[in-house]
Amino acid sequence: MNLRIEKLVYGGEGMGHADGTAVFVPFVLPGETVAVHLAEQKKKFARGRVEQLITLSPERVPAPCPYFTRCGGCHYQHLPYEAQLQYKKEILLETLSRLGGPALRGWDGPVGVHASPPFGYRNRAQWKARRGAGDATAIGYLEAGTQTLCPVERCPILSPRLEETLARLRELLATREIPATLVETEAFADDRDDRLLLSASFADLAGTTAQALGERLRGALPAVESLLLHDASRDRFDLFGPGFLRYHAAGRSYRVGHLSFFQVNRFLVDELARRSTAGARGHLALDLYAGVGLFSLLLAESFERVAAAEANPAATRDLEENIRAAPAGGHIEARTQQAEEFLARFQGRPDLVLLDPPRSGVSELVRARLAALAAEEIRYVSCDPATLARDLAGLSAAYDVAEIEFFDLFPQSFHLETLVRLRRKAGAA
């Protein structure tokens, strides 16, 4: 069918209508007419792929990456960066208005936009590896929506150190210096784009030993600060190095281990941390889903006490070390707990609650407990506008949205990060 694209929607697709049915298609732009092959037909919507571009948008530009539309990582390389920011802002506001209930329907306050350099921004990457013809192993990313490998020689959204590491791993596989049984590799670079954490998983070690393989990899990749090897055949982990590196952000130093989360945009992490905690002060702050303490360390300098809860034990170990090393760390208490468990046992009334949950957002139990705690202010850092809208609707009886800021942590992709400040309503029960 021929389809006219009406708008972009969250998820990286464009939407049009055919016989009253919404049809979603990737890699298109509003105003374009495209010939579409339907790949999925549901009762209320369909998905397709572009067979031919019939009418092009004047905004369309050539993608700088040769793997764009094959690799599953990027969605908007056919858009100039300023246009990406505008569309993402519109998508954010439309999603919040549609799913956020009366409080956000027609919300006309300003949205602060924090842009990033559009390329070279990622400090973390995961690469898959697959054996091909002749027992050779290729490395790259999975194609969108599949388990098929898209081998890549370069990736323009990576930091220079990660680009260099990807190229070197490809050489090591091509020359058989590391086993062809490599399954997955993850690399994380520090704030200077100098030192690396490297984790590598192998189906088996193909007759070599972890010690020999570790020495080979560290010799070939001298930037590696710490290496974690996984032998899946024995479910065995071997660590070479301290198990962490130091990342400096917002004027603080953070220990980040192999299994801990940290923000992936090396250009915006400082701004996100500072804006999320700016102007907050008082007696007690709660930092839920605290990770390694990106926000906790800043909050401790303006609150008499900070209680930080994190469910991942590896991240909590890093958090505890970061607390010990921080000048104001004595103000922070760390708990290895799910947010639900922490809030169920917590006594007291905080001045501020800071939330940075995973993509799934917060549970109904957390929303109910937050409303009962009656903090004067909630700051919600979200990586998914749909779950953010749901959670804001659930808190709307007790809280008003005061400010919204959009951080483009993931240029070239549909992903976006949002900071929402909520203030408790006067007289809220």
Buried (B, 14 or more C-beta within 10 A) or exposed (E): BEBBBBBBBBEBBBBBEBEEBBBBBBBBBBBBBBEBEBEEEEEEEBBBBBEEBEEBBEBBEEBEBEBBBBBBBBBBBBBEBEBBBBBBBBBBBBBBBEBBBEBBEEBEEEBEBBBBBBBBBBBBBEBBBBBEEEEEBBBBBBBBEEEEBBBBEEBBBBBEBBBBBBBBBBEBBEEEBBBBBBBBBBBBBBBEBEBBBBBBBBBEBBEBEBEEBBEBBBEBBEBBBBBBBBBBEEEEBBBBBEBBBBBEBBEBEBBBBBBBBBBBBBBBBBBBBBBBBEEBEBEBBBBBBBBBBBBBBBBBBBBEBBBBBBBBEBBBBBBBBBBEBBEBBEBBEBBBBBBBBBBEEBEEEBBBBBBBBEEEBBBEBBBEBBBEBEBBBBBBBBBBBBBBBBBBBBBBEBBBBEBBBBBBBBBBBBBBBBBBBBBBEEEEE
